[in-house]
Amino acid sequence: MIRSMTGYGSATVTRESGTVTVEARSVNSRGLKVVVKAPPGVERSESGLRVLAESRVRRGRLDLFVRAEGTPDAGGASLDEARVREVLDACARLRDDFGVSGEPDMASLLRVGGIFRKTGGDGAEFVPEMEDVKRAAAAALDLMVEMRDGEGARLEVDLRGRLSGLREAIDGAEALAPGRLERERRRLRDAVGELAGKGLDEDRLMREIALIADRWEISEELVRARSHVEAFEEFLEAPVDEPVGRRLGFVVQELQREFNTLGAKANDSRISRLVVEAKNEIERLREQVENVE
């Protein structure tokens, strides 16, 4: 089973003093990139949220949006002493290490976000507990992964349909291939017979047919193409938590290579049509695989 890289989830944890909501959104990407956007006072949870996200997904760009809202008229505000110490320590480093003059005053401290925890009431800043943020994030990520799984199941149905089309093209080309040589043998015999009359050299004719057969031989390409289709199907059966998107992309490239060679060697309008149809299916595979984790 495969998993898509597209998903969304949202969850909220509610307390008497306020609520914290986390939204998780993911899209396709070459690797794994987690971006956390949190309000002032919640920045300290960013590293923990990244670890949490990386435990759920292996590939894709994942954005976590944290939103905190205090409950109106539920109380007052309390000072976040740890936050104040962080700000004062940073100001001291600016003065001592970089020679910045001046001292922090009440007005400048009040402009810094996150120094008050809201226990309720309008106008004060609500900073949720880190455990509540992680709980909301975990629930949102679970919903997002569930959506990625559902999208992956739909992708798998489409991919298997494309593979069925490739199998039909391979079987059709395999059935048509021997007839090309027989038609070419008759054509050459008739052409040489008209030129040479009764002096037709059968051995020479057979050597020419053998050379043409070698140039037109497509059995190896058909075997490799069928092997790639089987490998693709095996990757689709991998455990859902095993990323296979990149491997599927490689198999698609190899399929494209084999059918390009088949088209160059076809020398038959019916095989050429099969190759064109197969290339269309491969292009659809390539587009869909780009969204597989």
Secondary structure, DSSP 8 states (H G I E B T S, - for coil): ---BS-EEEEEEEEETTEEEEEEEEEE--SSEEEEEE--TT-GGGHHHHHHHHHTT-SSEEEEEEEEEEE-TTS--EEE-HHHHHHHHHHHHHHHHHH-------HHHHHTSTTSEEESSSTTS-----HHHHHHHHHHHHHHHHHHHHHHHHHHHHHHHHHHHHHHHHHHHHHHHHHHHHHHHHHHHHHHHHHHHTT---HHHHHHHHHHHHHHH--HHHHHHHHHHHHHHHHHHTS-TTS--HHHHHHHHHHHHHHHHHHHHH--SHHHHHHHHHHHHHHHHHHHHHTTB-
